[in-house]
Amino acid sequence: MVQKQSNQENELPGGLSKPAQRALTGAGLLNLEDIANIREDELKKLHGIGPHAVETLRQALQEKGLSFAKK
């Protein structure tokens, strides 16, 4: 039986497409703190992550005082 993750475990910003959400959770990126630990170019390599998802994540990171990892 598959269990749904609680909102505490999966805290991705709203506005992401389902493919983007699946790409992030499949890579173990469940919240903004996880996403802040990878570089933007690494994120773009995930199947399902397009320009809209990158911009949505960038804005959500900035709102929390975070950013993508530096190169």
SULHUGI-V880443 format. One record per backbone hydrogen bond with DSSP energy under -1.0 kcal/mol. CO is the residue of the C=O (numbers start at 0). NH is the residue of the N-H. If there is no record, write none. Layout:
# SULHUGI-V880443
co-><CO | CO>
nh-><NH | NH>
This chain:
# SULHUGI-V880443
co-><5 | 16 | 17 | 18 | 19 | 20 | 21 | 22 | 23 | 24 | 27 | 29 | 30 | 31 | 33 | 34 | 37 | 38 | 39 | 42 | 45 | 49 | 50 | 51 | 52 | 53 | 54 | 55 | 56 | 57 | 58 | 60 | 61>
nh-><9 | 20 | 21 | 22 | 23 | 24 | 25 | 26 | 28 | 27 | 29 | 10 | 34 | 35 | 36 | 37 | 68 | 42 | 43 | 45 | 48 | 53 | 54 | 55 | 56 | 57 | 58 | 59 | 60 | 61 | 62 | 65 | 64>
